[in-house]
Amino acid sequence: MKHHHTHIPFLILAIAVIVVAGSLYIYMFYASAASVDRANIARAVVLREKADQSQEKSLVAAASTTESDRARLASFFVPADDAVSFITALESIGLQSGAQVSIASISSDSLSVQAHIDAHGSWSSVMRALSLAERMPYAVSISNVRMDESGAVAGSKSHAWSLSMDIKALILQ
């Protein structure tokens, strides 16, 4: 009996083809997984960039809509090098209200200017002085307000009133 082993080379060839095909499959699997990872990273970068651009657009829009308000904001503070304008505004309260207004004391630190003001006159002029102080062109804080009747006005049935208050305005550095 003769054994012909002609099937052995085909068996070896089949095993080699299986090994090569398996190796190629594993290589392609890992290559495609790496490609997907790179694509996901690139997608995340693109999405982050789009979100950043969207946020930038919203910030630019907010900045442009508030530009006039931001420009006006500095006017609410007393300039650090021009406290005289605040004192002048305080003195003008007397002229505008008809009351006798005097600045009893004034002081400042690095953050604010404080003044103690006394006003004397009729009820309406003293109240107008208080109203004008509240509506000064600066952001002011008024405290320790005291109003007293100070007697009758000479030659009149009306009473004289006195107003005492502390007023504080912030300084813009």
N, CA and C atoms as a LAMMPS dump frame, in Angstrom:
ITEM: TIMESTEP
0
ITEM: NUMBER OF ATOMS
519
ITEM: BOX BOUNDS ff ff ff
-5.0000000000000000e+02 5.0000000000000000e+02
-5.0000000000000000e+02 5.0000000000000000e+02
-5.0000000000000000e+02 5.0000000000000000e+02
ITEM: ATOMS id mol type element x y z
1 1 1 N 0.802 -1.14 0
2 1 2 C 0 0 0
3 1 3 C 0.878 1.248 0
4 2 1 N 0.55 1.916 -0.88
5 2 2 C 1.324 3.101 -1.099
6 2 3 C 0.542 4.28 -0.515
7 3 1 N 1.238 5.003 0.264
8 3 2 C 0.591 6.217 0.835
9 3 3 C 1.064 7.427 0.083
10 4 1 N 0.176 7.99 -0.466
11 4 2 C 0.504 9.246 -1.135
12 4 3 C 0.141 10.384 -0.179
13 5 1 N 1.095 11.106 0.135
14 5 2 C 0.894 12.247 1.061
15 5 3 C 0.792 13.555 0.27
16 6 1 N -0.022 13.547 -0.662
17 6 2 C -0.192 14.738 -1.497
18 6 3 C -1.089 15.771 -0.8
19 7 1 N -1.759 15.387 0.19
20 7 2 C -2.645 16.333 0.871
21 7 3 C -1.893 17.174 1.905
22 8 1 N -0.708 16.822 2.312
23 8 2 C 0.073 17.537 3.33
24 8 3 C 0.442 18.94 2.828
25 9 1 N 0.938 19.109 1.616
26 9 2 C 1.234 20.491 1.186
27 9 3 C -0.02 21.362 1.164
28 10 1 N -1.166 20.768 0.831
29 10 2 C -2.406 21.561 0.84
30 10 3 C -2.819 21.91 2.272
31 11 1 N -2.558 20.986 3.179
32 11 2 C -2.859 21.237 4.582
33 11 3 C -1.979 22.35 5.123
34 12 1 N -0.711 22.33 4.802
35 12 2 C 0.224 23.369 5.243
36 12 3 C -0.173 24.714 4.633
37 13 1 N -0.535 24.691 3.362
38 13 2 C -0.978 25.907 2.691
39 13 3 C -2.25 26.445 3.346
40 14 1 N -3.181 25.579 3.7
41 14 2 C -4.424 25.999 4.328
42 14 3 C -4.152 26.618 5.699
43 15 1 N -3.254 25.999 6.476
44 15 2 C -2.897 26.526 7.804
45 15 3 C -2.214 27.883 7.656
46 16 1 N -1.322 28.012 6.668
47 16 2 C -0.634 29.281 6.436
48 16 3 C -1.629 30.373 6.042
49 17 1 N -2.602 30.024 5.205
50 17 2 C -3.607 30.998 4.795
51 17 3 C -4.447 31.421 5.995
52 18 1 N -4.796 30.478 6.86
53 18 2 C -5.581 30.788 8.058
54 18 3 C -4.79 31.712 8.984
55 19 1 N -3.491 31.414 9.169
56 19 2 C -2.643 32.242 10.042
57 19 3 C -2.527 33.657 9.463
58 20 1 N -2.281 33.747 8.153
59 20 2 C -2.144 35.061 7.513
60 20 3 C -3.473 35.823 7.586
61 21 1 N -4.578 35.152 7.313
62 21 2 C -5.888 35.8 7.355
63 21 3 C -6.21 36.253 8.784
64 22 1 N -5.928 35.444 9.776
65 22 2 C -6.16 35.819 11.175
66 22 3 C -5.3 37.004 11.581
67 23 1 N -4.039 36.974 11.163
68 23 2 C -3.142 38.088 11.478
69 23 3 C -3.638 39.383 10.841
70 24 1 N -4.051 39.272 9.588
71 24 2 C -4.588 40.454 8.906
72 24 3 C -5.862 40.952 9.595
73 25 1 N -6.715 40.039 10.03
74 25 2 C -7.935 40.421 10.718
75 25 3 C -7.605 41.164 12.013
76 26 1 N -6.679 40.632 12.814
77 26 2 C -6.29 41.259 14.078
78 26 3 C -5.664 42.628 13.811
79 27 1 N -4.792 42.712 12.791
80 27 2 C -4.157 43.979 12.44
81 27 3 C -5.213 45.012 12.041
82 28 1 N -6.141 44.623 11.203
83 28 2 C -7.191 45.525 10.735
84 28 3 C -8.11 45.944 11.893
85 29 1 N -8.387 45.02 12.819
86 29 2 C -9.22 45.339 13.969
87 29 3 C -8.572 46.437 14.806
88 30 1 N -7.297 46.266 15.159
89 30 2 C -6.597 47.26 15.966
90 30 3 C -6.364 48.556 15.195
91 31 1 N -6.121 48.456 13.911
92 31 2 C -5.94 49.671 13.096
93 31 3 C -7.236 50.464 13.024
94 32 1 N -8.357 49.771 12.849
95 32 2 C -9.641 50.486 12.785
96 32 3 C -10.005 51.044 14.159
97 33 1 N -9.694 50.339 15.237
98 33 2 C -9.963 50.852 16.585
99 33 3 C -9.137 52.109 16.839
100 34 1 N -7.881 52.124 16.43
101 34 2 C -7.031 53.308 16.585
102 34 3 C -7.571 54.459 15.736
103 35 1 N -8.035 54.148 14.545
104 35 2 C -8.596 55.173 13.665
105 35 3 C -9.863 55.773 14.268
106 36 1 N -10.705 54.942 14.859
107 36 2 C -11.925 55.421 15.51
108 36 3 C -11.567 56.302 16.702
109 37 1 N -10.556 55.905 17.485
110 37 2 C -10.12 56.717 18.624
111 37 3 C -9.633 58.086 18.154
112 38 1 N -8.833 58.129 17.106
113 38 2 C -8.345 59.403 16.566
114 38 3 C -9.512 60.25 16.054
115 39 1 N -10.473 59.604 15.396
116 39 2 C -11.635 60.337 14.889
117 39 3 C -12.462 60.907 16.043
118 40 1 N -12.628 60.141 17.126
119 40 2 C -13.368 60.623 18.287
120 40 3 C -12.657 61.807 18.947
121 41 1 N -11.346 61.731 19.039
122 41 2 C -10.572 62.839 19.609
123 41 3 C -10.715 64.077 18.728
124 42 1 N -10.602 63.905 17.429
125 42 2 C -10.755 65.035 16.507
126 42 3 C -12.161 65.624 16.601
127 43 1 N -13.161 64.766 16.718
128 43 2 C -14.549 65.239 16.84
129 43 3 C -14.722 66.036 18.132
130 44 1 N -14.142 65.537 19.23
131 44 2 C -14.239 66.248 20.502
132 44 3 C -13.56 67.613 20.405
133 45 1 N -12.431 67.693 19.721
134 45 2 C -11.732 68.97 19.545
135 45 3 C -12.602 69.932 18.735
136 46 1 N -13.221 69.436 17.676
137 46 2 C -14.08 70.275 16.838
138 46 3 C -15.288 70.764 17.639
139 47 1 N -15.91 69.883 18.408
140 47 2 C -17.063 70.283 19.216
141 47 3 C -16.671 71.307 20.278
142 48 1 N -15.507 71.122 20.895
143 48 2 C -15.02 72.07 21.894
144 48 3 C -14.759 73.428 21.243
145 49 1 N -14.173 73.409 20.047
146 49 2 C -13.902 74.654 19.325
147 49 3 C -15.205 75.368 18.954
148 50 1 N -16.209 74.61 18.52
149 50 2 C -17.509 75.214 18.196
150 50 3 C -18.141 75.817 19.442
151 51 1 N -18.05 75.109 20.564
152 51 2 C -18.6 75.638 21.813
153 51 3 C -17.859 76.906 22.226
154 52 1 N -16.54 76.924 22.074
155 52 2 C -15.753 78.11 22.4
156 52 3 C -16.136 79.282 21.497
157 53 1 N -16.342 79.001 20.21
158 53 2 C -16.751 80.061 19.283
159 53 3 C -18.13 80.586 19.637
160 54 1 N -19.023 79.693 20.019
161 54 2 C -20.363 80.113 20.41
162 54 3 C -20.305 80.979 21.667
163 55 1 N -19.494 80.57 22.617
164 55 2 C -19.35 81.353 23.843
165 55 3 C -18.71 82.699 23.537
166 56 1 N -17.73 82.708 22.658
167 56 2 C -17.091 83.96 22.272
168 56 3 C -18.1 84.906 21.621
169 57 1 N -18.956 84.372 20.748
170 57 2 C -19.973 85.198 20.096
171 57 3 C -20.937 85.783 21.131
172 58 1 N -21.336 84.973 22.109
173 58 2 C -22.265 85.475 23.12
174 58 3 C -21.59 86.53 24.004
175 59 1 N -20.303 86.357 24.3
176 59 2 C -19.589 87.356 25.091
177 59 3 C -19.417 88.655 24.311
178 60 1 N -19.117 88.536 23.026
179 60 2 C -18.981 89.73 22.188
180 60 3 C -20.323 90.447 22.087
181 61 1 N -21.398 89.687 21.941
182 61 2 C -22.734 90.29 21.879
183 61 3 C -23.068 90.986 23.193
184 62 1 N -22.758 90.348 24.308
185 62 2 C -23.015 90.96 25.61
186 62 3 C -22.169 92.214 25.794
187 63 1 N -20.932 92.159 25.36
188 63 2 C -20.063 93.331 25.471
189 63 3 C -20.567 94.481 24.613
190 64 1 N -21.049 94.18 23.421
191 64 2 C -21.52 95.255 22.553
192 64 3 C -22.843 95.84 23.045
193 65 1 N -23.711 95.016 23.636
194 65 2 C -24.99 95.548 24.124
195 65 3 C -24.825 96.354 25.41
196 66 1 N -23.76 96.112 26.16
197 66 2 C -23.548 96.842 27.413
198 66 3 C -22.475 97.921 27.287
199 67 1 N -22.044 98.211 26.072
200 67 2 C -20.952 99.177 25.883
201 67 3 C -21.319 100.556 26.425
202 68 1 N -22.512 101.028 26.132
203 68 2 C -22.894 102.359 26.611
204 68 3 C -23.034 102.364 28.133
205 69 1 N -23.548 101.284 28.701
206 69 2 C -23.666 101.204 30.163
207 69 3 C -22.298 101.182 30.827
208 70 1 N -21.364 100.452 30.233
209 70 2 C -20.014 100.397 30.806
210 70 3 C -19.309 101.738 30.685
211 71 1 N -19.554 102.456 29.598
212 71 2 C -18.948 103.772 29.432
213 71 3 C -19.53 104.75 30.459
214 72 1 N -20.815 104.618 30.76
215 72 2 C -21.484 105.497 31.719
216 72 3 C -21.131 105.148 33.161
217 73 1 N -20.669 103.94 33.398
218 73 2 C -20.391 103.461 34.753
219 73 3 C -19.357 104.334 35.473
220 74 1 N -18.333 104.766 34.777
221 74 2 C -17.285 105.573 35.414
222 74 3 C -17.834 106.893 35.938
223 75 1 N -18.911 107.393 35.343
224 75 2 C -19.462 108.675 35.792
225 75 3 C -20.137 108.575 37.159
226 76 1 N -20.411 107.381 37.648
227 76 2 C -21.046 107.216 38.952
228 76 3 C -20.051 107.326 40.107
229 77 1 N -18.771 107.386 39.795
230 77 2 C -17.742 107.442 40.822
231 77 3 C -17.042 108.79 40.783
232 78 1 N -16.549 109.207 41.933
233 78 2 C -15.766 110.432 42.003
234 78 3 C -14.369 110.097 41.505
235 79 1 N -13.858 110.846 40.512
236 79 2 C -12.491 110.575 40.041
237 79 3 C -11.493 110.802 41.174
238 80 1 N -10.506 109.945 41.285
239 80 2 C -9.535 110.023 42.371
240 80 3 C -8.785 111.35 42.359
241 81 1 N -8.574 111.906 41.201
242 81 2 C -7.815 113.152 41.102
243 81 3 C -8.717 114.384 41.011
244 82 1 N -10.027 114.223 41.237
245 82 2 C -10.954 115.345 41.091
246 82 3 C -12.052 115.295 42.148
247 83 1 N -11.675 115.289 43.42
248 83 2 C -12.668 115.31 44.498
249 83 3 C -13.339 116.666 44.578
250 84 1 N -12.739 117.683 43.965
251 84 2 C -13.325 119.023 43.968
252 84 3 C -14.68 119.028 43.264
253 85 1 N -14.839 118.211 42.222
254 85 2 C -16.129 118.16 41.517
255 85 3 C -17.234 117.64 42.445
256 86 1 N -16.896 116.723 43.328
257 86 2 C -17.873 116.213 44.295
258 86 3 C -18.248 117.315 45.288
259 87 1 N -17.258 118.061 45.776
260 87 2 C -17.509 119.154 46.727
261 87 3 C -18.343 120.241 46.061
262 88 1 N -18.032 120.539 44.805
263 88 2 C -18.806 121.543 44.058
264 88 3 C -20.247 121.095 43.889
265 89 1 N -20.448 119.806 43.604
266 89 2 C -21.807 119.282 43.469
267 89 3 C -22.551 119.375 44.794
268 90 1 N -21.864 119.141 45.909
269 90 2 C -22.504 119.277 47.222
270 90 3 C -22.901 120.724 47.483
271 91 1 N -22.026 121.658 47.159
272 91 2 C -22.311 123.071 47.396
273 91 3 C -23.454 123.566 46.513
274 92 1 N -23.578 122.992 45.313
275 92 2 C -24.631 123.44 44.396
276 92 3 C -26.025 123.018 44.874
277 93 1 N -26.084 122.071 45.8
278 93 2 C -27.382 121.656 46.346
279 93 3 C -28.07 122.841 47.011
280 94 1 N -27.312 123.686 47.708
281 94 2 C -27.89 124.848 48.371
282 94 3 C -28.47 125.831 47.376
283 95 1 N -27.76 126.082 46.298
284 95 2 C -28.245 127.025 45.283
285 95 3 C -29.503 126.498 44.603
286 96 1 N -29.536 125.22 44.329
287 96 2 C -30.665 124.632 43.606
288 96 3 C -31.891 124.449 44.495
289 97 1 N -31.68 124.238 45.783
290 97 2 C -32.813 123.948 46.664
291 97 3 C -33.375 125.175 47.353
292 98 1 N -32.584 126.232 47.484
293 98 2 C -33.026 127.414 48.218
294 98 3 C -32.734 127.322 49.697
295 99 1 N -32.123 126.245 50.135
296 99 2 C -31.754 126.094 51.543
297 99 3 C -30.321 126.583 51.737
298 100 1 N -30.004 126.921 52.975
299 100 2 C -28.625 127.284 53.306
300 100 3 C -27.88 125.987 53.616
301 101 1 N -27.008 125.576 52.714
302 101 2 C -26.294 124.305 52.863
303 101 3 C -24.848 124.603 53.201
304 102 1 N -24.344 123.883 54.192
305 102 2 C -22.934 124.014 54.55
306 102 3 C -22.342 122.624 54.724
307 103 1 N -21.097 122.501 54.333
308 103 2 C -20.372 121.235 54.518
309 103 3 C -19.661 121.343 55.852
310 104 1 N -20.15 120.594 56.839
311 104 2 C -19.595 120.663 58.184
312 104 3 C -18.239 119.976 58.261
313 105 1 N -18.1 118.861 57.546
314 105 2 C -16.813 118.162 57.534
315 105 3 C -16.728 117.347 56.255
316 106 1 N -15.502 117.086 55.857
317 106 2 C -15.27 116.248 54.679
318 106 3 C -13.992 115.466 54.905
319 107 1 N -14.022 114.22 54.506
320 107 2 C -12.836 113.366 54.639
321 107 3 C -12.834 112.357 53.506
322 108 1 N -11.684 111.756 53.288
323 108 2 C -11.607 110.739 52.235
324 108 3 C -10.559 109.718 52.601
325 109 1 N -10.719 108.567 52.026
326 109 2 C -9.711 107.521 52.101
327 109 3 C -9.493 107.026 50.683
328 110 1 N -8.839 105.922 50.521
329 110 2 C -8.536 105.449 49.166
330 110 3 C -9.762 104.929 48.427
331 111 1 N -10.867 104.69 49.149
332 111 2 C -12.052 104.118 48.514
333 111 3 C -13.223 105.081 48.376
334 112 1 N -13.312 106.084 49.261
335 112 2 C -14.503 106.922 49.241
336 112 3 C -14.228 108.326 49.766
337 113 1 N -15.19 109.211 49.483
338 113 2 C -15.203 110.568 50.022
339 113 3 C -16.457 110.665 50.878
340 114 1 N -16.308 111.138 52.127
341 114 2 C -17.432 111.271 53.035
342 114 3 C -17.558 112.742 53.424
343 115 1 N -18.791 113.189 53.551
344 115 2 C -19.039 114.563 53.977
345 115 3 C -20.219 114.578 54.93
346 116 1 N -20.183 115.525 55.862
347 116 2 C -21.318 115.762 56.738
348 116 3 C -21.895 117.102 56.313
349 117 1 N -23.188 117.126 56.013
350 117 2 C -23.834 118.31 55.471
351 117 3 C -24.939 118.768 56.417
352 118 1 N -25.013 120.077 56.59
353 118 2 C -26.102 120.695 57.337
354 118 3 C -26.836 121.621 56.383
355 119 1 N -28.163 121.601 56.452
356 119 2 C -28.982 122.496 55.632
357 119 3 C -30.056 123.113 56.514
358 120 1 N -30.358 124.39 56.247
359 120 2 C -31.368 125.108 57.025
360 120 3 C -32.263 125.853 56.054
361 121 1 N -33.567 125.884 56.364
362 121 2 C -34.507 126.615 55.525
363 121 3 C -35.916 126.133 55.755
364 122 1 N -36.772 126.461 54.81
365 122 2 C -38.165 126.032 54.912
366 122 3 C -38.243 124.516 54.694
367 123 1 N -39.416 123.977 55.046
368 123 2 C -39.625 122.535 54.871
369 123 3 C -39.369 122.119 53.429
370 124 1 N -39.914 122.847 52.481
371 124 2 C -39.775 122.456 51.077
372 124 3 C -38.329 122.593 50.602
373 125 1 N -37.622 123.631 51.03
374 125 2 C -36.228 123.772 50.575
375 125 3 C -35.325 122.715 51.193
376 126 1 N -35.58 122.364 52.439
377 126 2 C -34.776 121.316 53.096
378 126 3 C -35.063 119.956 52.456
379 127 1 N -36.333 119.691 52.171
380 127 2 C -36.673 118.421 51.509
381 127 3 C -36.112 118.379 50.086
382 128 1 N -36.107 119.519 49.387
383 128 2 C -35.522 119.586 48.05
384 128 3 C -34.01 119.336 48.127
385 129 1 N -33.359 119.844 49.162
386 129 2 C -31.93 119.605 49.353
387 129 3 C -31.653 118.113 49.552
388 130 1 N -32.481 117.462 50.349
389 130 2 C -32.327 116.019 50.559
390 130 3 C -32.546 115.258 49.252
391 131 1 N -33.57 115.653 48.518
392 131 2 C -33.858 114.999 47.239
393 131 3 C -32.709 115.196 46.246
394 132 1 N -32.161 116.396 46.188
395 132 2 C -31.035 116.661 45.284
396 132 3 C -29.791 115.868 45.696
397 133 1 N -29.603 115.712 46.998
398 133 2 C -28.459 114.913 47.472
399 133 3 C -28.608 113.459 47.047
400 134 1 N -29.84 112.96 47.102
401 134 2 C -30.084 111.57 46.688
402 134 3 C -29.886 111.384 45.19
403 135 1 N -30.15 112.446 44.422
404 135 2 C -30.067 112.335 42.963
405 135 3 C -28.797 112.976 42.391
406 136 1 N -27.751 113.018 43.177
407 136 2 C -26.478 113.57 42.672
408 136 3 C -25.99 112.726 41.495
409 137 1 N -25.126 113.306 40.679
410 137 2 C -24.649 112.548 39.516
411 137 3 C -23.685 111.419 39.873
412 138 1 N -23.467 111.205 41.14
413 138 2 C -22.601 110.122 41.609
414 138 3 C -23.45 109.091 42.34
415 139 1 N -22.942 107.882 42.433
416 139 2 C -23.609 106.858 43.241
417 139 3 C -23.263 107.167 44.695
418 140 1 N -24.22 107.69 45.432
419 140 2 C -23.966 108.123 46.8
420 140 3 C -24.749 107.27 47.784
421 141 1 N -24.238 107.254 48.98
422 141 2 C -24.907 106.588 50.09
423 141 3 C -25.155 107.651 51.155
424 142 1 N -26.41 107.823 51.524
425 142 2 C -26.774 108.83 52.516
426 142 3 C -27.161 108.112 53.799
427 143 1 N -26.617 108.594 54.906
428 143 2 C -26.912 107.96 56.191
429 143 3 C -27.021 109.038 57.277
430 144 1 N -27.472 108.623 58.433
431 144 2 C -27.595 109.503 59.604
432 144 3 C -28.381 110.775 59.284
433 145 1 N -29.507 110.614 58.6
434 145 2 C -30.342 111.759 58.247
435 145 3 C -31.147 112.17 59.485
436 146 1 N -31.081 113.461 59.754
437 146 2 C -31.834 113.972 60.9
438 146 3 C -32.464 115.303 60.492
439 147 1 N -33.768 115.409 60.71
440 147 2 C -34.485 116.648 60.424
441 147 3 C -35.13 117.138 61.714
442 148 1 N -34.93 118.411 61.961
443 148 2 C -35.48 119.017 63.176
444 148 3 C -36.128 120.35 62.827
445 149 1 N -37.165 120.663 63.578
446 149 2 C -37.738 121.995 63.463
447 149 3 C -36.845 122.921 64.272
448 150 1 N -36.428 124 63.658
449 150 2 C -35.481 124.866 64.361
450 150 3 C -36.081 126.215 64.735
451 151 1 N -37.391 126.329 64.729
452 151 2 C -38.041 127.558 65.162
453 151 3 C -38.822 128.205 64.036
454 152 1 N -39.414 129.307 64.361
455 152 2 C -40.231 130.029 63.391
456 152 3 C -39.348 130.946 62.565
457 153 1 N -39.731 131.127 61.32
458 153 2 C -39.038 132.054 60.437
459 153 3 C -39.511 133.451 60.803
460 154 1 N -38.558 134.369 60.952
461 154 2 C -38.894 135.737 61.35
462 154 3 C -39.843 136.376 60.337
463 155 1 N -40.925 136.954 60.829
464 155 2 C -41.888 137.637 59.979
465 155 3 C -42.779 136.692 59.201
466 156 1 N -42.884 135.428 59.612
467 156 2 C -43.692 134.472 58.879
468 156 3 C -44.294 133.474 59.851
469 157 1 N -45.37 132.849 59.42
470 157 2 C -45.995 131.81 60.252
471 157 3 C -45.339 130.446 60.023
472 158 1 N -44.48 130.307 59.001
473 158 2 C -43.857 129.014 58.709
474 158 3 C -42.685 128.761 59.651
475 159 1 N -42.331 127.53 59.744
476 159 2 C -41.253 127.112 60.637
477 159 3 C -39.99 126.859 59.83
478 160 1 N -38.884 127.094 60.47
479 160 2 C -37.59 126.786 59.837
480 160 3 C -37.216 125.358 60.218
481 161 1 N -36.556 124.689 59.3
482 161 2 C -36.155 123.31 59.519
483 161 3 C -34.66 123.179 59.29
484 162 1 N -34.083 122.206 59.971
485 162 2 C -32.662 121.928 59.747
486 162 3 C -32.514 120.449 59.388
487 163 1 N -31.574 120.218 58.524
488 163 2 C -31.289 118.864 58.03
489 163 3 C -29.83 118.584 58.276
490 164 1 N -29.55 117.428 58.763
491 164 2 C -28.182 116.976 58.983
492 164 3 C -28.05 115.577 58.385
493 165 1 N -27.011 115.366 57.608
494 165 2 C -26.847 114.041 56.993
495 165 3 C -25.383 113.798 56.655
496 166 1 N -25.06 112.507 56.552
497 166 2 C -23.749 112.078 56.064
498 166 3 C -23.947 111.555 54.653
499 167 1 N -23.032 111.915 53.783
500 167 2 C -23.114 111.464 52.403
501 167 3 C -21.752 110.897 52.003
502 168 1 N -21.793 109.793 51.29
503 168 2 C -20.559 109.087 50.945
504 168 3 C -20.621 108.702 49.461
505 169 1 N -19.523 108.927 48.765
506 169 2 C -19.417 108.548 47.35
507 169 3 C -18.13 107.759 47.146
508 170 1 N -18.177 106.759 46.296
509 170 2 C -17.004 105.935 46.029
510 170 3 C -16.055 106.633 45.067
511 171 1 N -14.779 106.366 45.242
512 171 2 C -13.73 106.958 44.404
513 171 3 C -13.313 105.939 43.348
514 172 1 N -13.15 106.419 42.128
515 172 2 C -12.67 105.574 41.034
516 172 3 C -11.164 105.728 40.935
517 173 1 N -10.455 104.657 41.143
518 173 2 C -8.986 104.703 41.105
519 173 3 C -8.467 104.688 39.698
